[in-house]
Amino acid sequence: WIDTGEDAVALSGRALEHGLRLTPGPAFSPHHSHRGHVRLPVWHPHRTLLEVARTLATLTEPREPREA
């Protein structure tokens, strides 16, 4: 599990746009809690996990607000 520090449901949506399928914490909670967490499968090769970590770091970096 990773505490994303933000809405993991929204983060999972952004990750999918980059080819990452993450499952946000509420999917594993009967009360839809753990909204700031994602679950990572650790059975992937080490190199794949490093790529995932780099992508997640990019997706969770502070972003400038978008113009409306």
DSSP file (Angstrom, degrees, kcal/mol; ACC not computed):
  #  RESIDUE AA STRUCTURE BP1 BP2  ACC     N-H-->O    O-->H-N    N-H-->O    O-->H-N    TCO  KAPPA ALPHA  PHI   PSI    X-CA   Y-CA   Z-CA
    1    1 A W              0   0    0      0, 0.0     2,-0.4     0, 0.0    38,-0.2   0.000 360.0 360.0 360.0 144.4    0.0    0.0    0.0
    2    2 A I  E     -A   38   0A   0     36,-2.4    36,-1.9     0, 0.0     2,-0.9  -0.993 360.0-139.9-125.7 129.1    1.1    3.5   -0.7
    3    3 A D  E     -A   37   0A   0     -2,-0.4    34,-0.2    34,-0.2    33,-0.0  -0.795  19.5-170.5 -83.7 110.1   -0.3    6.6    1.0
    4    4 A T        -     0   0    0     32,-3.2    -1,-0.2    -2,-0.9    33,-0.1   0.683  27.7-131.8 -80.0 -18.6   -0.5    9.0   -1.9
    5    5 A G  S    S+     0   0    0     31,-0.6     2,-0.3     1,-0.3    32,-0.1   0.598  82.0  57.3  75.5   9.3   -1.3   12.1    0.1
    6    6 A E  S    S-     0   0    0     30,-0.4     2,-0.8    29,-0.1    -1,-0.3  -0.869 109.7 -50.4-152.4-175.5   -4.1   12.9   -2.2
    7    7 A D     >  -     0   0    0     -2,-0.3     4,-2.2     1,-0.2    29,-0.2  -0.547  46.1-163.9 -68.9 108.1   -7.3   11.4   -3.6
    8    8 A A  H  > S+     0   0    0     27,-3.0     4,-2.4    -2,-0.8    -1,-0.2   0.757  85.4  60.6 -69.3 -25.0   -6.2    8.0   -4.8
    9    9 A V  H  > S+     0   0    0     26,-0.5     4,-1.5     2,-0.2    -1,-0.2   0.943 109.5  41.8 -66.4 -46.3   -9.4    7.5   -6.9
   10   10 A A  H  > S+     0   0    0      1,-0.2     4,-2.1     2,-0.2    -2,-0.2   0.910 114.0  52.9 -65.2 -42.2   -8.4   10.6   -9.0
   11   11 A L  H  X S+     0   0    0     -4,-2.2     4,-2.8     1,-0.2    -2,-0.2   0.894 105.6  54.3 -60.5 -40.3   -4.8    9.6   -9.1
   12   12 A S  H  X S+     0   0    0     -4,-2.4     4,-2.0     1,-0.2    10,-0.3   0.873 107.0  51.8 -62.5 -36.7   -5.8    6.1  -10.4
   13   13 A G  H  X S+     0   0    0     -4,-1.5     4,-1.1     2,-0.2    -1,-0.2   0.918 111.8  45.2 -64.9 -43.6   -7.7    7.8  -13.2
   14   14 A R  H  < S+     0   0    0     -4,-2.1     4,-0.5     1,-0.2     3,-0.3   0.891 111.0  54.2 -66.3 -38.6   -4.6    9.9  -14.1
   15   15 A A  H ><>S+     0   0    0     -4,-2.8     5,-2.5     1,-0.2     3,-1.6   0.886 102.0  58.0 -62.9 -38.4   -2.4    6.8  -13.9
   16   16 A L  H ><5S+     0   0    0     -4,-2.0     3,-1.8     1,-0.3    -1,-0.2   0.858  97.7  60.5 -60.9 -34.9   -4.6    4.9  -16.3
   17   17 A E  T 3<5S+     0   0    0     -4,-1.1    -1,-0.3    -3,-0.3    -2,-0.2   0.706 107.1  47.7 -63.5 -18.4   -4.0    7.7  -18.9
   18   18 A H  T < 5S-     0   0    0     -3,-1.6    -1,-0.3    -4,-0.5    -2,-0.2   0.177 128.5 -97.1-107.4  14.4   -0.3    6.7  -18.6
   19   19 A G  T < 5S+     0   0    0     -3,-1.8     2,-0.5     1,-0.3    -3,-0.2   0.568  84.4 126.9  85.4   8.8   -0.9    3.0  -18.9
   20   20 A L      < -     0   0    0     -5,-2.5     2,-0.8    -6,-0.1    -1,-0.3  -0.879  45.0-157.1-103.2 127.3   -0.9    2.2  -15.1
   21   21 A R        +     0   0    0     -2,-0.5     2,-0.3    -3,-0.1    -8,-0.1  -0.881  22.8 172.7-102.9 105.4   -3.8    0.3  -13.7
   22   22 A L        -     0   0    0     -2,-0.8    18,-0.1   -10,-0.3    -6,-0.1  -0.827  27.4-138.2-110.2 149.6   -3.9    1.0  -10.0
   23   23 A T  E     -B   39   0A   0     16,-0.9    16,-2.1    -2,-0.3   -14,-0.1  -0.936  22.0-137.1-109.0 117.0   -6.6    0.0   -7.5
   24   24 A P  E >   -B   38   0A   0      0, 0.0     3,-1.8     0, 0.0     4,-0.3  -0.355  24.3-107.5 -72.4 154.0   -7.5    2.8   -5.1
   25   25 A G  G >  S+     0   0    0     12,-3.5     3,-2.4     9,-0.5     4,-0.4   0.800 111.2  67.4 -50.5 -40.9   -8.0    1.9   -1.4
   26   26 A P  G >  S+     0   0    0      0, 0.0     3,-1.1     0, 0.0     6,-0.4   0.774  89.4  67.2 -57.2 -24.3  -11.8    2.4   -1.3
   27   27 A A  G <  S+     0   0    0     -3,-1.8    -2,-0.2     1,-0.2     7,-0.1   0.731 105.1  43.4 -66.3 -19.9  -12.1   -0.7   -3.6
   28   28 A F  G <  S+     0   0    0     -3,-2.4    -1,-0.2    -4,-0.3    -3,-0.1   0.356 102.0  80.8-105.0   3.6  -10.8   -2.8   -0.7
   29   29 A S    X   -     0   0    0     -3,-1.1     3,-1.5    -4,-0.4    -1,-0.0  -0.937  64.9-149.4-117.7 129.0  -12.9   -1.2    2.1
   30   30 A P  T 3  S+     0   0    0      0, 0.0    -1,-0.1     0, 0.0    -3,-0.0   0.727 106.8  44.0 -65.4 -18.4  -16.5   -2.1    2.9
   31   31 A H  T 3  S-     0   0    0     -3,-0.0     3,-0.1     0, 0.0    -3,-0.0   0.240 114.6-116.2-108.1  11.3  -16.9    1.5    4.1
   32   32 A H    <   +     0   0    0     -3,-1.5     3,-0.1    -6,-0.4    -5,-0.1   0.828  67.6 143.2  57.2  35.8  -15.0    3.1    1.1
   33   33 A S        +     0   0    0     -8,-0.2    -5,-0.2    -7,-0.2    -4,-0.2  -0.183  34.8  66.4 -89.1-169.9  -12.2    4.4    3.4
   34   34 A H    >   +     0   0    0     -9,-0.1     3,-1.8     1,-0.1    -9,-0.5   0.850  57.2 160.0  62.6  37.3   -8.5    4.5    2.6
   35   35 A R  T 3   +     0   0    0      1,-0.3   -27,-3.0   -10,-0.2   -26,-0.5   0.692  67.7  54.2 -65.4 -18.9   -9.3    7.1    0.0
   36   36 A G  T 3  S+     0   0    0    -29,-0.2   -32,-3.2   -28,-0.1   -31,-0.6   0.330  97.7  82.9 -96.0   8.3   -5.7    8.3    0.0
   37   37 A H  E <   -A    3   0A   0     -3,-1.8   -12,-3.5   -34,-0.2     2,-0.3  -0.838  52.8-166.5-117.3 149.4   -4.1    4.9   -0.6
   38   38 A V  E     -AB   2  24A   0    -36,-1.9   -36,-2.4    -2,-0.3     2,-0.5  -0.942  20.4-130.7-124.6 153.7   -3.4    2.7   -3.7
   39   39 A R  E     - B   0  23A   0    -16,-2.1   -16,-0.9    -2,-0.3    -2,-0.0  -0.905  19.2-161.2-106.0 128.3   -2.4   -0.9   -3.7
   40   40 A L        -     0   0    0     -2,-0.5     2,-0.4   -18,-0.1   -18,-0.1  -0.921  18.0-129.9-109.6 130.6    0.5   -1.9   -5.8
   41   41 A P        -     0   0    0      0, 0.0     3,-0.5     0, 0.0    -2,-0.0  -0.657  17.6-164.9 -74.3 128.6    1.1   -5.5   -6.8
   42   42 A V        +     0   0    0     -2,-0.4     7,-0.1     1,-0.2     4,-0.0   0.262  68.8  88.3-101.1  12.8    4.7   -6.4   -5.9
   43   43 A W        +     0   0    0      2,-0.0    -1,-0.2     6,-0.0     3,-0.1   0.486  65.8 101.4 -88.2  -2.3    5.0   -9.5   -8.0
   44   44 A H  S    S-     0   0    0     -3,-0.5     5,-0.1     1,-0.1     0, 0.0  -0.397  89.8 -82.6 -74.8 158.9    6.1   -7.6  -11.1
   45   45 A P    >>  -     0   0    0      0, 0.0     4,-2.0     0, 0.0     3,-0.5  -0.257  41.0-111.7 -59.2 150.9    9.8   -7.5  -12.0
   46   46 A H  H 3> S+     0   0    0      1,-0.2     4,-2.1     2,-0.2     5,-0.2   0.869 117.2  55.3 -52.8 -43.3   11.9   -4.9  -10.1
   47   47 A R  H 3> S+     0   0    0      1,-0.2     4,-1.9     2,-0.2    -1,-0.2   0.893 106.8  50.5 -60.4 -40.7   12.5   -2.9  -13.2
   48   48 A T  H <> S+     0   0    0     -3,-0.5     4,-2.4     1,-0.2    -1,-0.2   0.915 108.8  51.6 -64.2 -42.9    8.7   -2.6  -13.8
   49   49 A L  H  X S+     0   0    0     -4,-2.0     4,-2.5     1,-0.2    -1,-0.2   0.870 107.7  52.7 -63.5 -36.0    8.2   -1.4  -10.2
   50   50 A L  H  X S+     0   0    0     -4,-2.1     4,-2.3     2,-0.2    -1,-0.2   0.908 109.1  49.3 -64.5 -41.1   10.8    1.3  -10.7
   51   51 A E  H  X S+     0   0    0     -4,-1.9     4,-2.3     2,-0.2    -2,-0.2   0.909 111.2  49.8 -63.5 -41.9    9.0    2.5  -13.8
   52   52 A V  H  X S+     0   0    0     -4,-2.4     4,-2.8     1,-0.2     5,-0.2   0.927 109.9  50.8 -61.8 -45.0    5.7    2.6  -11.9
   53   53 A A  H  X S+     0   0    0     -4,-2.5     4,-2.3     1,-0.2    -2,-0.2   0.901 110.3  49.4 -60.8 -41.6    7.4    4.5   -9.0
   54   54 A R  H  X S+     0   0    0     -4,-2.3     4,-1.9     2,-0.2    -1,-0.2   0.921 112.1  47.7 -64.3 -43.3    8.8    7.1  -11.5
   55   55 A T  H  X S+     0   0    0     -4,-2.3     4,-2.4     1,-0.2    -2,-0.2   0.929 111.9  49.6 -64.1 -44.8    5.4    7.6  -13.2
   56   56 A L  H  X S+     0   0    0     -4,-2.8     4,-1.7     1,-0.2    -1,-0.2   0.891 108.0  54.2 -62.0 -38.8    3.6    7.9   -9.8
   57   57 A A  H  X S+     0   0    0     -4,-2.3     4,-0.5    -5,-0.2    -1,-0.2   0.909 110.1  47.4 -60.9 -41.2    6.2   10.5   -8.7
   58   58 A T  H >< S+     0   0    0     -4,-1.9     3,-0.8     1,-0.2    -2,-0.2   0.906 112.1  49.7 -64.9 -42.1    5.5   12.5  -11.8
   59   59 A L  H 3< S+     0   0    0     -4,-2.4    -1,-0.2     1,-0.2    -2,-0.2   0.733 113.0  46.2 -72.0 -22.2    1.7   12.2  -11.4
   60   60 A T  H 3< S+     0   0    0     -4,-1.7    -1,-0.2    -5,-0.2    -2,-0.2   0.416  83.9 115.1-102.3   1.7    1.8   13.3   -7.7
   61   61 A E  S << S-     0   0    0     -3,-0.8    -3,-0.0    -4,-0.5    -4,-0.0  -0.400  84.3 -87.6 -65.6 147.3    4.2   16.3   -8.2
   62   62 A P        -     0   0    0      0, 0.0     2,-0.3     0, 0.0    -1,-0.1  -0.319  51.4-156.1 -56.5 136.0    2.6   19.7   -7.4
   63   63 A R        -     0   0    0     -3,-0.1     3,-0.1    -4,-0.1    -4,-0.0  -0.861  17.4-111.6-117.4 150.7    0.9   21.0  -10.5
   64   64 A E        -     0   0    0     -2,-0.3     2,-0.0     1,-0.1     0, 0.0  -0.549  47.3 -97.1 -73.0 143.3   -0.1   24.5  -11.6
   65   65 A P        -     0   0    0      0, 0.0     2,-0.2     0, 0.0    -1,-0.1  -0.336  42.1-115.1 -60.4 142.9   -3.8   25.1  -11.6
   66   66 A R        -     0   0    0      1,-0.1     2,-0.2    -3,-0.1    -3,-0.0  -0.530  26.9-109.9 -79.3 146.4   -5.3   24.7  -15.1
   67   67 A E              0   0    0     -2,-0.2    -1,-0.1     1,-0.1     0, 0.0  -0.531 360.0 360.0 -71.5 141.3   -6.8   27.7  -16.8
   68   68 A A              0   0    0     -2,-0.2    -1,-0.1     0, 0.0    -2,-0.0   0.462 360.0 360.0 -80.6 360.0  -10.6   27.5  -17.1
